[in-house]
Amino acid sequence: MPAKSIDYDSVSKIYDQVRSGEPEMIFHLLEEYLPDSRSKVLDVGCGTGNNTLLLQKATEAQVFGLDSSLGMLLEAQEKAQHISFIHACADGIPVKPRSFDMVFMTEVVHHLPSMDDAMQEMSRVLKIGGRLCIVTQSHRQIEARVTSQFFPATVAIDKKRYPDIPEIEQSMKENSLTETWSRSYKFAPVVLGEDFLNTVSRKGYSMLHKISESEYQEGLKALQQSYVKRERLDYAAGYSYVWARKSAD
């Protein structure tokens, strides 16, 4: 059975109620590369602009967001009117070549219809010497999620959806991004409270839209029982940052 598609215009109506920006994600991004006041930065797949806004607040760079969902961008523009947002797909970025000093993508690469097509476009719009960073989860990091414990069907689905780190690096190298490196981080551990249960209950994680309704309901019931029993759910999210530098056109 083919995986179900996700209507992101519909998801945008509740997205900010169940998801927020990740300050730690942006912190590690800027540890590696800090754009200055002359820099132009593009957030590809920005959604409702949570991480776009965090990066803009943390730097003096001119930050842009791009997303294929008009609904997501309308939400983004409402809370970040000083940021320019572009309605387009990652494989068709409507700007001139060599427009940006930095392009980044957080938890988006698994949504792309073609990673190679998107990589070609992101390389095209980067200046020579510019940086690209793709923040994602490796297959091992997917296995370690709390959601994988309660919704085991999501593991195989997301391993199929998510390109693993060597595959991302190879796509970079094939598109004039010849200097590649990666960093793995384990974020600060948190105790998952009622907000996590609320997010799961509203299918705030994209992979929950991909499993069958019966698998979802079974996992949700087990998670709810865990809260009833007052079991402690500790989780330290793991992320991989895959970097590249634009060497030539």
SERO-4910 file (N, C-alpha, C, O; in steps of 0.05 Angstrom, whole numbers):
BEGIN
 pado doro    nc1    nc2    nc3   cac1   cac2   cac3    cc1    cc2    cc3    oc1    oc2    oc3
  Met    A     17    -24      0      0      0      0     18     25      0     35     27     17
  Pro    A     13     44    -18     30     68    -19     25     85      5      3     86     16
  Ala    A     46     99     14     44    117     37     25    140     31     24    150      8
  Lys    A     10    148     51     -9    170     47      5    196     44     25    201     57
  Ser    A     -6    214     27      6    240     24     -5    259     45    -25    253     58
  Ile    A      9    281     49      2    300     70     -7    326     57      7    337     40
  Asp    A    -30    337     66    -40    363     57    -29    384     75    -40    389     97
  Tyr    A     -7    397     67      6    416     85    -10    442     88     -6    456    108
  Asp    A    -26    449     69    -43    473     72    -63    468     95    -69    487    110
  Ser    A    -73    444     98    -91    438    120    -76    436    146    -85    446    167
  Val    A    -52    424    145    -35    421    169    -27    449    180    -25    452    204
  Ser    A    -24    468    162    -15    495    171    -34    508    191    -26    524    207
  Lys    A    -60    500    190    -80    512    208    -75    505    237    -84    519    255
  Ile    A    -61    482    242    -56    475    270    -26    472    276    -18    467    299
  Tyr    A     -9    477    256     19    471    259     32    485    283     46    473    298
  Asp    A     26    511    285     39    526    307     27    519    334     39    527    355
  Gln    A      4    506    335     -7    497    360      7    473    371      7    468    395
  Val    A     20    457    353     33    433    362     63    432    357     76    414    366
  Arg    A     73    451    342    102    451    336    112    480    340     98    499    335
  Ser    A    137    482    349    149    508    353    178    507    342    188    485    335
  Gly    A    191    530    341    218    530    332    236    516    352    229    512    375
  Glu    A    260    509    343    280    495    360    304    513    364    322    513    347
  Pro    A    305    528    386    329    545    391    355    529    390    375    539    380
  Glu    A    355    505    401    380    489    402    388    481    374    412    480    368
  Met    A    369    477    356    375    470    329    389    493    315    409    489    300
  Ile    A    379    517    319    391    541    307    418    547    320    437    556    307
  Phe    A    421    542    346    446    546    360    469    530    348    490    540    342
  His    A    463    504    343    484    487    331    490    495    302    512    492    292
  Leu    A    470    505    288    474    514    261    494    538    261    512    539    245
  Leu    A    490    556    280    506    580    280    533    575    294    552    592    291
  Glu    A    536    553    308    563    545    318    582    541    295    606    547    297
  Glu    A    572    529    274    588    522    251    593    545    232    615    549    220
  Tyr    A    572    562    228    575    584    209    557    607    219    532    603    222
  Leu    A    568    630    223    553    653    233    552    675    211    573    688    206
  Pro    A    530    678    197    528    699    176    529    727    189    521    731    212
  Asp    A    539    746    173    541    773    183    520    791    170    502    781    156
  Ser    A    522    817    174    502    836    165    501    838    134    481    848    123
  Arg    A    522    828    121    522    829     91    511    803     79    508    801     55
  Ser    A    505    784     96    497    758     86    467    756     80    451    768     92
  Lys    A    462    740     59    434    733     52    431    703     57    447    686     48
  Val    A    410    695     72    406    668     81    378    659     72    359    674     75
  Leu    A    376    634     62    351    623     53    344    598     69    360    580     70
  Asp    A    320    598     81    310    575     95    291    560     76    269    570     71
  Val    A    300    537     66    284    522     46    265    503     61    274    487     77
  Gly    A    240    504     55    220    488     69    215    500     96    214    485    116
  Cys    A    210    526     97    209    540    123    183    536    138    182    542    162
  Gly    A    163    524    125    138    520    139    126    546    149    124    565    133
  Thr    A    118    547    174    106    572    185    127    591    195    121    610    209
  Gly    A    152    586    189    173    606    194    185    606    222    198    625    230
  Asn    A    180    584    237    191    584    265    221    586    266    232    604    280
  Asn    A    235    569    252    264    569    252    275    593    236    297    603    242
  Thr    A    261    601    216    269    625    200    270    649    219    289    664    218
  Leu    A    250    652    235    248    675    253    270    673    275    281    694    282
  Leu    A    275    649    285    296    646    305    323    653    294    339    667    308
  Leu    A    329    645    270    355    651    258    357    681    253    379    693    257
  Gln    A    336    693    244    336    722    239    341    738    264    356    758    264
  Lys    A    329    729    286    333    742    312    362    739    323    372    756    337
  Ala    A    374    716    315    401    710    326    423    722    310    446    720    318
  Thr    A    418    733    286    439    743    269    431    771    258    408    780    262
  Glu    A    449    783    244    443    808    230    439    803    200    437    823    185
  Ala    A    438    778    192    435    772    164    407    779    153    388    782    169
  Gln    A    405    781    127    379    784    114    369    756    108    380    742     92
  Val    A    347    749    121    337    721    120    312    719    104    294    736    106
  Phe    A    311    699     87    287    693     70    277    665     76    293    648     85
  Gly    A    251    661     72    240    634     76    226    626     50    215    642     35
  Leu    A    227    600     44    215    589     20    199    564     28    209    547     42
  Asp    A    175    562     17    159    538     22    139    534     -1    130    553    -14
  Ser    A    132    509     -6    113    503    -28     84    505    -19     65    505    -35
  Ser    A     79    507      8     52    509     18     45    538     23     57    552     40
  Leu    A     25    548      9     16    575     13      4    579     40      7    600     53
  Gly    A    -10    558     50    -22    560     77      0    564     98     -4    581    116
  Met    A     22    549     96     44    552    115     55    581    113     61    593    134
  Leu    A     59    591     89     71    617     86     53    640     96     63    660    106
  Leu    A     27    637     93      9    657    104     12    658    135     11    680    146
  Glu    A     15    635    147     19    635    176     46    648    183     48    663    202
  Ala    A     66    642    167     93    653    172     93    683    169    104    697    186
  Gln    A     80    693    148     80    722    143     66    737    165     73    760    171
  Glu    A     45    724    176     30    737    197     47    744    222     43    765    234
  Lys    A     66    727    229     81    731    253    109    742    247    124    750    266
  Ala    A    117    743    222    144    753    215    142    771    190    152    763    169
  Gln    A    129    793    193    123    810    170    148    824    159    148    834    136
  His    A    170    824    174    194    836    165    212    817    150    233    825    140
  Ile    A    204    792    147    219    772    132    205    767    105    181    766    104
  Ser    A    221    765     84    210    759     57    207    729     54    225    714     57
  Phe    A    182    721     46    177    693     41    170    688     12    158    705     -1
  Ile    A    179    666      2    177    659    -26    160    634    -28    165    613    -16
  His    A    139    635    -45    122    612    -49    132    597    -74    127    604    -97
  Ala    A    146    575    -68    158    559    -90    168    532    -79    169    529    -54
  Cys    A    174    514    -97    184    488    -89    215    489    -88    227    507   -100
  Ala    A    227    471    -73    256    470    -71    270    464    -97    293    471   -100
  Asp    A    256    451   -115    269    445   -141    263    466   -162    269    462   -186
  Gly    A    252    489   -154    247    511   -173    248    538   -158    228    551   -156
  Ile    A    271    545   -148    274    569   -132    276    594   -151    295    596   -166
  Pro    A    257    612   -149    255    634   -169    273    658   -162    263    680   -159
  Val    A    299    653   -160    318    674   -156    342    670   -174    346    648   -185
  Lys    A    359    690   -177    382    689   -194    403    670   -183    404    666   -158
  Pro    A    421    660   -200    443    644   -189    461    661   -171    462    685   -173
  Arg    A    474    647   -152    492    659   -133    480    682   -117    492    703   -114
  Ser    A    455    678   -107    441    698    -92    446    697    -62    443    717    -49
  Phe    A    453    673    -52    454    670    -23    481    661    -13    496    646    -26
  Asp    A    488    671     11    513    662     24    509    637     40    528    622     45
  Met    A    484    631     47    478    607     63    450    598     56    431    614     54
  Val    A    447    572     53    421    559     50    419    538     71    438    522     74
  Phe    A    396    536     85    393    515    104    365    503    103    347    515     92
  Met    A    364    479    113    339    463    111    337    446    136    354    430    141
  Thr    A    316    450    152    314    436    177    290    416    176    267    425    173
  Glu    A    295    391    178    275    370    178    257    371    154    232    370    156
  Val    A    269    374    130    253    377    106    262    357     84    245    350     67
  Val    A    286    348     84    297    333     62    280    308     56    279    300     33
  His    A    268    297     76    251    273     71    224    279     58    210    261     50
  His    A    218    304     56    193    312     43    196    318     13    177    321     -2
  Leu    A    221    319      4    227    328    -23    219    306    -44    226    283    -40
  Pro    A    205    313    -65    200    293    -86    225    282    -98    227    259   -105
  Ser    A    246    300   -102    272    292   -112    293    307    -98    296    332   -102
  Met    A    308    294    -81    330    307    -67    351    318    -86    361    340    -83
  Asp    A    357    303   -107    377    311   -126    369    337   -141    386    355   -145
  Asp    A    344    339   -149    334    363   -162    335    387   -144    343    409   -152
  Ala    A    328    383   -119    329    405    -99    358    413    -94    364    436    -91
  Met    A    375    393    -92    404    398    -87    416    415   -109    431    433   -105
  Gln    A    408    409   -134    418    424   -157    410    453   -155    425    471   -161
  Glu    A    385    458   -147    375    485   -145    388    500   -122    395    523   -125
  Met    A    391    487    -99    403    500    -76    432    507    -82    442    528    -74
  Ser    A    446    489    -97    473    495   -105    474    519   -125    491    536   -123
  Arg    A    454    520   -143    453    542   -162    451    569   -149    463    588   -158
  Val    A    434    571   -128    429    597   -116    450    605    -95    449    627    -85
  Leu    A    468    586    -89    490    593    -70    513    607    -84    520    601   -107
  Lys    A    525    626    -71    549    639    -81    572    620    -78    572    601    -62
  Ile    A    593    625    -94    617    609    -92    628    613    -63    631    636    -54
  Gly    A    634    591    -50    643    593    -22    620    593     -2    625    592     22
  Gly    A    595    594    -12    572    594      6    568    567     19    578    547     10
  Arg    A    552    567     41    548    542     56    519    532     53    500    548     52
  Leu    A    517    506     52    491    493     53    491    475     77    511    461     83
  Cys    A    469    475     93    467    456    115    439    443    114    419    457    113
  Ile    A    439    417    115    415    401    116    414    388    144    431    372    151
  Val    A    394    396    160    390    384    186    369    362    183    347    367    174
  Thr    A    376    338    192    359    315    188    365    295    210    379    301    229
  Gln    A    353    271    208    359    250    226    369    225    211    359    218    190
  Ser    A    391    214    222    401    189    210    382    166    216    364    169    232
  His    A    387    144    203    369    121    208    372    111    236    352    102    248
  Arg    A    395    113    248    398    105    277    383    125    295    371    117    315
  Gln    A    383    150    288    369    170    304    339    166    301    324    171    321
  Ile    A    329    157    279    301    151    275    293    128    294    272    129    307
  Glu    A    309    108    295    303     85    313    301     93    342    287     81    357
  Ala    A    316    114    350    317    122    378    295    141    387    294    148    410
  Arg    A    278    149    369    256    167    376    236    154    396    233    129    396
  Val    A    224    171    412    202    161    430    179    152    413    166    132    419
  Thr    A    173    166    391    150    159    374    155    131    362    136    117    356
  Ser    A    180    124    358    186     97    347    178     75    367    171     53    359
  Gln    A    180     81    392    172     62    413    142     57    412    134     34    415
  Phe    A    126     78    410     97     75    411     85     70    383     63     58    381
  Phe    A     99     78    362     88     75    335    110     61    318    122     74    301
  Pro    A    116     36    323    138     22    310    136     22    279    156     19    266
  Ala    A    112     23    269    108     23    240    121     48    227    127     47    203
  Thr    A    125     69    242    137     93    231    167     90    225    178    104    208
  Val    A    180     70    237    209     67    234    215     59    205    231     73    192
  Ala    A    203     38    195    208     29    168    199     51    147    213     55    127
  Ile    A    177     64    153    167     85    135    187    108    133    192    117    111
  Asp    A    197    116    156    215    139    156    243    132    146    257    149    135
  Lys    A    252    107    151    277     99    139    276     99    108    295    105     95
  Lys    A    252     94     98    248     95     69    246    123     59    255    130     38
  Arg    A    234    140     75    230    169     68    256    185     71    262    201     54
  Tyr    A    271    180     92    294    196     99    319    185     84    326    162     88
  Pro    A    332    201     67    358    193     57    378    192     80    378    210     96
  Asp    A    394    171     82    414    170    103    437    188     96    440    198     74
  Ile    A    454    194    115    475    214    113    493    211     89    498    230     74
  Pro    A    504    186     83    521    183     60    507    190     33    519    200     15
  Glu    A    481    185     32    466    191      8    463    221      4    465    231    -19
  Ile    A    459    236     26    458    265     24    485    276     15    486    294     -2
  Glu    A    506    266     27    533    276     20    539    270     -9    552    287    -23
  Gln    A    531    247    -19    536    241    -47    521    259    -66    532    268    -86
  Ser    A    496    266    -59    480    284    -75    493    312    -75    493    325    -96
  Met    A    504    320    -53    518    346    -52    542    346    -70    545    365    -86
  Lys    A    558    325    -69    582    324    -85    576    324   -115    592    334   -131
  Glu    A    554    313   -122    546    312   -151    535    339   -161    529    341   -185
  Asn    A    532    358   -143    521    384   -150    539    407   -142    529    427   -130
  Ser    A    565    404   -147    585    426   -142    588    433   -113    597    455   -107
  Leu    A    579    415    -95    583    420    -66    603    399    -57    596    380    -43
  Thr    A    628    404    -64    648    383    -62    661    381    -34    673    361    -27
  Glu    A    659    402    -18    669    401      9    646    394     28    630    412     34
  Thr    A    645    370     37    623    361     55    633    351     81    654    339     83
  Trp    A    617    355    102    623    344    128    597    343    144    577    356    137
  Ser    A    597    327    165    573    324    181    579    324    210    601    317    219
  Arg    A    559    332    226    561    333    255    536    320    266    514    326    256
  Ser    A    539    304    286    515    292    300    513    305    328    533    308    342
  Tyr    A    489    311    335    484    323    361    461    308    376    442    299    363
  Lys    A    464    307    401    441    298    418    433    322    434    448    333    450
  Phe    A    408    330    430    398    354    443    394    350    473    394    327    482
  Ala    A    391    371    488    387    369    517    363    352    523    342    355    511
  Pro    A    366    333    541    344    315    547    320    330    560    324    349    575
  Val    A    296    321    553    272    333    565    254    311    574    255    289    564
  Val    A    237    318    593    215    300    602    191    308    585    182    331    586
  Leu    A    180    289    571    158    294    553    132    296    569    123    276    580
  Gly    A    120    319    570     96    324    585     71    323    568     70    310    547
  Glu    A     51    337    578     25    337    564     26    349    536     10    342    519
  Asp    A     46    367    532     48    379    505     55    358    484     46    360    461
  Phe    A     72    338    492     79    317    473     54    300    467     49    293    443
  Leu    A     39    293    487     14    278    483     -5    293    465    -18    282    448
  Asn    A     -7    319    469    -24    336    453    -15    336    424    -32    335    405
  Thr    A     11    338    419     22    338    392     15    312    378      6    312    355
  Val    A     20    290    392     14    264    380    -16    261    375    -24    250    354
  Ser    A    -33    270    394    -62    268    391    -72    283    367    -93    277    356
  Arg    A    -57    304    359    -66    320    336    -49    314    311    -50    328    291
  Lys    A    -34    292    312    -17    283    290      1    305    281      3    312    257
  Gly    A     14    317    301     33    339    295     59    331    283     75    348    275
  Tyr    A     64    305    281     88    294    269     81    281    242     62    266    241
  Ser    A     95    288    221     87    281    194     84    250    190     67    241    175
  Met    A    102    235    204    101    206    199     76    193    210     68    171    201
  Leu    A     62    206    228     37    196    239     15    196    218     -5    182    220
  His    A     18    213    197     -1    214    175      4    191    155    -12    186    137
  Lys    A     27    178    158     35    158    138     27    129    146     25    112    129
  Ile    A     22    124    172     15     98    181    -15     94    179    -30    114    176
  Ser    A    -24     69    182    -53     64    181    -67     76    206    -54     80    226
  Glu    A    -93     80    204   -108     91    226   -107     72    250   -106     81    273
  Ser    A   -109     46    244   -109     27    266    -82     27    281    -81     25    305
  Glu    A    -60     29    266    -33     30    278    -30     56    294    -18     56    316
  Tyr    A    -41     78    284    -40    103    299    -56    101    325    -47    109    346
  Gln    A    -81     91    323    -98     89    347    -86     70    368    -88     76    392
  Glu    A    -74     49    359    -61     30    378    -38     44    393    -36     41    418
  Gly    A    -21     58    378      1     72    391     -8     95    409      3     99    431
  Leu    A    -29    109    400    -40    131    417    -51    120    443    -47    133    464
  Lys    A    -65     98    442    -76     86    466    -53     78    485    -55     82    509
  Ala    A    -32     66    475     -9     58    492      4     83    504     12     82    527
  Leu    A      7    104    489     18    129    499      1    141    521     11    150    542
  Gln    A    -25    141    516    -44    152    536    -42    136    562    -43    148    584
  Gln    A    -40    110    560    -38     93    584    -13     99    599    -12     97    624
  Ser    A      9    105    584     34    112    597     31    137    614     42    138    636
  Tyr    A     16    156    605     11    180    620     -7    175    644     -2    186    665
  Val    A    -27    158    640    -45    151    662    -29    138    685    -34    143    708
  Lys    A    -10    121    677      7    107    697     29    125    708     44    117    726
  Arg    A     31    149    697     51    169    706     80    159    701     98    164    717
  Glu    A     83    145    679    110    136    672    126    159    662    115    177    648
  Arg    A    151    160    668    169    182    660    179    177    632    191    156    627
  Leu    A    174    196    614    184    193    586    206    214    582    201    237    578
  Asp    A    231    204    583    254    221    578    263    218    549    263    196    538
  Tyr    A    270    240    536    279    238    509    299    260    503    295    283    508
  Ala    A    322    251    491    342    270    480    343    266    450    354    246    440
  Ala    A    331    285    436    329    282    406    357    283    394    374    298    402
  Gly    A    361    266    374    386    266    359    383    277    331    363    270    318
  Tyr    A    401    294    323    400    306    296    427    305    283    448    306    296
  Ser    A    427    303    257    452    304    241    452    329    224    432    336    211
  Tyr    A    474    343    224    478    368    208    497    361    185    520    355    190
  Val    A    487    361    161    504    354    138    510    381    123    493    394    113
  Trp    A    536    387    123    545    412    112    560    409     85    571    388     80
  Ala    A    559    430     70    575    431     45    582    459     39    568    478     47
  Arg    A    603    462     24    612    489     14    611    489    -16    620    470    -29
  Lys    A    601    510    -28    599    512    -57    626    519    -68    638    539    -61
  Ser    A    636    501    -85    664    505    -96    664    517   -123    683    532   -130
  Ala    A    644    511   -139    643    522   -167    615    517   -178    599    503   -166
  Asp    A    610    529   -201    584    525   -215    586    500   -232    567    492   -245
***
